[in-house]
């Protein structure tokens, strides 16, 4: 895991992804509670967006700098080195 003091750019890039995930999860919850026409398609898109931010935060946790644009898709995938805890 990167350290804030040694690698501030990577640290804040990771925090930025987590902040975006938090923001989009809040919007998803708001929509689920109040949008009468919110359905499967919208939920799939919105939850996928939250996952992508979380996955990029996990990817970013080891990098000193922000990952290059050509790694964007790989960074957005669910990580193979992280098992869900039930």
Long-range contacts (C-beta under 8 A, 24 or more apart in sequence): 1-61, 1-62, 2-60, 2-61, 2-62, 2-63, 2-64, 6-64, 7-63, 7-64, 7-65, 9-64, 9-65, 9-66, 10-60, 10-63, 10-64, 10-65, 10-66, 13-60, 13-63, 13-65, 13-66, 13-67, 14-57, 14-60, 14-61, 17-53, 17-54, 17-56, 17-57, 17-60, 18-53, 18-54, 18-57, 20-53, 21-50, 21-53, 21-54, 21-57, 24-49, 24-50, 24-53, 25-50, 51-78, 52-76, 55-79, 58-82
